[in-house]
Amino acid sequence: MEATTDRAPVAPVADGPVSHPVGRGELVTSWRFASVAVWMLVVFTYSAMWKTSVELGIGTWWLGPRSSPQPFFVRLIPFAVAIVFGLLSSYPLKRMPVINVCGALAMAAIAVPDFSRSVGLATIELAIAGAVLLVALGSFTGVVKTDDR
């Protein structure tokens, strides 16, 4: 018996990167990227808050005064919140806009105690939380309403 070589070439499985199909209740990919980017920017803005607080000599509650700073794990609370919500935003979870709203409220809760120390720094912290809240509310428009899987 002769082996035949008249077989058609095999087509590639995918021509481009394989994307995760977005299911009902999940954010579309562009809004997910925007949410992650906002949480990354929150980390950078809190780094700037830290530097500003040190240069002004007015410690936020999570930094403490220069003479007796807070323990290291307390100083990392705003960063930990931002990183946790940023990581959550990177996953295709249902109700992600609601989770991001909760993150914005957590950031606002971090800002409230600073009104007794420095109204200016607390206002900046509230502005950061407000920016996150605006993006979270805007991301409700990117929730998939139908199941196209």
N, C-alpha and C positions, 0 to 999 in steps of 0.2 A: 504494500500500500504506500502510496505517495502522500506526503504531507502537503496540504495546499497552503499557499501563502497569500491567498486572495482575500484576506480579512481587511475590513475597513479600519482605519486608525481610530483609536479610542479618543473621544472628546474629553477635555478636562472637566473635572467635577464643577469647578467654579472659576469664572473669569476674573474675579476680584476678591476682595476680602469678604469673608462670610460675616454677615451681621446678625445680631440677635433679633428675632422677630419680636416686635413690640406687642404685648398683649393688652387686653382691656384693663383700664385703670392705671396703667404705667405711663410714665413720661416718655415723650418722644426723645430721641437721642440728643437733639440739639438743646432741649431744655435740661436734660440731665447734665450735659457738658457745662451749660451755663451755671447750673446749681453748684457743681464741683468747683468751677472757677471762682464763684462768689465766696465759697467757704475758704478757698486758698487765699483769696484777697483779705479775708477776715484775719487769717493768721498773720499776714504781712502788716495789716493795720494795727493789730494788737502789739506787734513788735515795735512799731512806731510809737504807740502809746507808752510802752515800757521805756523807750529811749527818752521821750518827751517828759515823762514823769520823773525820771532820774535827773534830767537836766534842769527841770524846774525846781526840783527838791520837794515836790509834793507827791507823796506816794499814794497810789490807789489802794483800796482795801486789800486787793489781792497781792500787791507788792509790799505794802507796809511802809513805815517811815524808814528813812535811810539809816537811822541809828539802831533800829531793831527790825530788820526785814522779816517778812513772812517766811515760813519754811518753803523749800524749793517746790514741793508738790502743790502748795497753795498758789504759788506764783504761776504755775502751769495750768490752772483751772480754765481760763478763757481759751487757751490754746488747745487743751484737751477737748473742750466742747466743740470748737471749730473743726478739729481734725475728725472727731467721731461723726459729726453731721456731714462733713465732706466725704468721708468714706461711705456713709449710708447713701449719700446722693449718687455715688458712682454705680450703685447696684440698681437693677431694674425692679424696684419695689413698687407695689401698689400703694396708693395714697402718699406718694413722696412729697407732694406739695404740703400736705398737712404736717408731715414730719419736719419739713423745713420751716414751717410756721412755728412749730414747737421749738425749734432751734433758735429762731429769732427771739422768741419769748424768753428763752434761757439766757441769751445774750443781754436782753433788756434787764433781766433779773440780776445779772452780774453788774450792770451799770448803776442800779438804784442805790446801793450803799455808798457810792462815791459822792452823792449829792451832799453828804455831811462833811466831806473833806475838800472837794474841789468841784464846783458847779461846772466849770469849763471842761474838765476831763470827763465828768459824767455825761455832759451833753454830747461830747464826741463819741463816747461809748454808746449812747442812745442812738446817735446818728448811724453808727455802724449797724446796730440791731435793726433800725428802720430800713436801711438799704437792703439787708437780708430779707426783711419782711416784704418789701416791695417786689423783690425777685421771686420770693416764694408765692406771693399772691398772683404775680404774672404767670408763674408756671402752671397755674390751674388751667390756662388756655392750651397747654401742651399735653393734657391727659387724653389718652386714646379712649374714644367712646365706643368703638365697635371692636369686635374680635376678628382680626384678619388673618389669623394663623392658619 
